[in-house]
Amino acid sequence: MDDMPLITVIVPVYNILEYLPRCVRSITAQTYRNLEILLVDDGSTDGTADLCDRLAEEDGRIRVFHKENGGTSLARNLALEHASGEYVGFVDSDDYISPDMYEKLLWGIREFHVSAAQVARDERDEQDKPLSDICEPPAEPQVIESGDFMRELLLHRGDCSLCTKLIRRELFPKEAFPPGKLNEDFHLIVRMLPDIGKLASLPWQCYHVFYRVGSNSRKADRKEFSRVFADCVENADMVAEIVARNYPELADTAFRFGIFQRLEYMLHIPIAQMTGGNAMYRGIVSYLRKNWLRSVTNKILTGKNKIYHTLFALAPRGIRKLHARFRLHET
């Protein structure tokens, strides 16, 4: 085994002039030096493209790709096509990482003889104030079987982010990320889990998420109905098929996940879009009605989940109007 394998770090970039230098310099400052850093400018219009080229002049390990705007998934897929590293990691362009993140990730892979490892993350707001942890870090380094990792994801306790992970490059499928979709990290990691097998989970919070209002997955406006809700429903159906093939013991957990994602959709869809012409909406209501009995007998769904399921199956528009009224009073 190579003592210093090459690690490819992929950073998709779009109109991020203010925060990109911090991100990139946190990567170039890594204690693990054998890196190639691929910046993919996704058609920026604010000067970020030129900034990428200037940053590449500062460090010979940086390569820049310029492309027409097509979204994060296409940018990441382009970089994967050009990646040379034995291992691949990702960093979002408004986030930053601790100096020893990749050193620790590679240590975890070697120490536990696995093909992937993850560190913990913390979250900070636009005033750099710490936020509550989304994912609870483990108390100490541990190895997680892929089935156990899948269960944690389906129970909304695991970390699906590719940015906290280092994974052997040969495990990535072609056209890894789904173009035009949000929740793309979940989409990819659940597809890869059967091939990953085991994953080392490390307790150190080395990845620092910067919550910037307006970024793709961090919308703060209640009035906006992000397409992420529909994407999450589609991901739930995909993961149910993966579970059926590879983890049949998780069938009830996968079913619970599918119901939960549909309820999230119903709790956020604008009332004006709850029409017969909305195929996604019609399909979700039909699914909730057909699967009501299985839901109320599912031991993993909470009582609150089951109540919402029952109400939305009976009177979706009325319940949504009532829920919207309560949300309005909370603001």
Beta strands, then each sheet from edge to edge (+ up, - down):
strand 1: 7-13
strand 2: 35-42
strand 3: 62-67
strand 4: 87-90
strand 5: 96-97
strand 6: 116-124
strand 7: 142-145
strand 8: 165-168
strand 9: 198-210
sheet 1: 3+ 2+ 1+ 4+ 8- 6+ 9+ 5-
sheet 2: 3+ 2+ 1+ 4+ 8- 6+ 9+ 7-
end
